[in-house]
């Protein structure tokens, strides 16, 4: 009798494969889940109106040091872009959702000389927070804001791991209304990303950097077209 050699795929569904699959899907979906959660939390409040502000800007800063080699690493200054959503709570108070991206490079070397690029790096921020506009202003509305959420750093080499870290931001700026529903928004924002001083980042078998820093700070200047509904 001929032996039945039909391949049974269920044999491959071991606990190890299942665990690996869950890990891959979790890492891929985490940013999307966070953005959905931020928007849901914002819409839970009794809002009166919403402002949508797509922006472009320029982001500076971001440095840390390797604890083994004492090598300094710098995030290159580069353009940033993203979206801000503001939901009214009171006449001068809003819930703010902030999403931003910077396509940059991580480099090593003395900042006084030409840096040595290591790899391309994408830095994303997904934040929720609050904004307070100063009262007694008409078309020009100065404001201060603060937020917290996730920093996601994704290196271009696909074999290096992406890093998700907690971050905070503080900033200020002004909204200039040309009409009741259309205007411009100008921001300056400082963003602190917390990193455990004993952690290792951008790993693939071995890790590219073992940190001594407790975090890094970036400063972002941006301008946005603002639409109010």
N, C-alpha and C positions, 0 to 999 in steps of 0.2 A: 504493500500500500504506500502511495506517495505521501510523504510527510507534509503537513500543512505549514508553510512558512509565511503565512500572512502576517504582516507587521502590525503589531498592536501598539498604537501611539500612547495608550494609557500607561505603558511601562515607563515612559520618560517623565511622567508627571510625578516626580519625586518631591519630597518636601523641600529639597534644595532648589530645584527649578521654580517651584511655586514661590518660594521666598524671594528669589532673584527677580521674578516677574513683578511681584508686588513692589519691590524697591524701585525698579525702573519706572513703573507707572506713577508711583508716589512722587518721585523727583520731577517727572515731566509735568504733572498736573498741579503741583504745589503753587506756583505763581498764579495760575488761572483761578484756583480755588480762593486764594487770598484776595484777588481783585474782585471776584464775585461777592465775597464776604464784606468787603469794604463798601461796595455799592449798596448792598442789602442793609447794612447797618445805617448808612446815611439816609436811605429812604424810609427807615423805620420812624424817623422823627417827623413831627407834624410840619413839614416844609411848606413855605408859601410860594417860593420861586426857586429856579435853579439857574446858575451861570455856568456856561461851558467855555473853556479857554484853552485851545490848542496853542502851544508855545514853542519857541526855539530859543536857544541860549548858548552860553559857554560856561564850561565847568572847569574849575582849577583845583589843584591839590590832590592829596592822597599819597601817603608814603608810610613805609614801615621797614623793619630791619630783620635780617635773618639772625637767629640767636647762635647759630653754629659758626657761620663764616663772618658775621658782622657786616655783611653786604647790605647796602641800602637799596631799596626798591622804590621806584617812583611811578605813579600813574600819570601818564601824559595829559596835558591840558587838551581839551577837545570840545567840539560842539555837543550840545545836548538838545533833546526835544521830548515832547510828551503832552500830557493833557491834565488840566486841573478842573475839577467839578466842585462847585460851591452851592450848598443847599441852605436856604434861609431858615434861621431859627427865630431871630428877633431882628428889628430894623438894622442893628449894627453887628449882629453875630451870625456866623455861618459855620456849618460843618464842611470840612474840606477833604476831598479825596485827591491825592497827588500821585501821578504815575509818570516816571521819567526814565529816559535811556541815554547812555553815553557810549559811543563806540570809540575805544581808545587803545592804548598799548601799555603794557607793563614793561618797564625798563630797569636796568641796573647800571650802576656807575656813579662817579662823582658828578653832582649836579652842575659843577663849574665847567665840566668838559662835555663832549658829545656823549649822550647816553647810549647804552647798548640795548636795543629792543630785544625782549625775550619772546613775547607772543602778543597777539591781539587779545583784547579783553573788552567784554561788554558789561557795563554796570547798570543795573536796573534798580529803581526805587519804587516800592508800592507802599504808600502811606495813607493814613487817615488822621485827621486832627481838627483844629478849630482856627477860625479867623475872626479878628475883631477890628472893625473899621472905626476910626476916630469920628466922634459926632461933630455936628455943626459945620459940615462941609457939604457942598452941593455937587458939582460935576466932578471934582477931584476928591477922591476918597482915600486918604492915607490909611494903611492898615498894618497890623502885626499878626503873625500866625505861628503856630507850632504844630508838629505832627510826629507820629511814630509809626513804625511798621517794619518792612523787610527790605534788606539790601541783598540783591542776587548778583554775584560776580561769575560770569561765564567765560572761561578762556576759549579761544578759537580752536586750539588742538582738541579734537574730540576725545582723545584718550586721557585728558586731564579733567578732574572733577570740578563741577560748579560748586560755589560756596554760597550758602544762605545765612545771613547774619541780621541781628536786631539793629535798628538804627533810629535816630531821633533827628529832628530838624527844627530850627528856629529861623525866623526871618521877618522881612517887612517889605513894604513897597507902596504902590499907589495904583488905584483904578481911576481911569479918566473916561467919563461917559460923554460920547458925542451926541447920543440920543438916549432915550429911556432904556433902550434894549441893546445898544451897540456901543462898544468902547475898546480901549486898550488897557492892558495890565502890565505893570513892570515890577519885577521881583528881584530881591537878593536873598539867598537862602544858604545857611550853613547846615551841613548834614554830617552828623557823627555816626560812624558805624562801629559797633562794639566787636572786638575780637579778643578772645581769650589769649593771654600772653604765652600760654603753653601749647597752643594749637598749631597744627600743620595744615597748609592749604595747597590747593591745586595738585592733588595726588593722583598717581597712576602707577601702582606698584610701590614706587617710592614717592616722596613728597618734594615739591619744588622748593617750598619755603617753610621753615620752622620759625614762628614769629617770636619777637620779644615785645612788640607793641601791644598796648591794650586797646587799640583802635586807630582809625584814621578819619580825617576831616576833609570834606570837599566843600567848596564854595561855588554856588551856581548863580549866574546873572541871566535873566530871561525876559523876553517880551512876548506878549500874547494878544491875539485878537479875542475879544470877550463878547459873548452873546448871552443875553438874559431872556429867559422864558417864564 
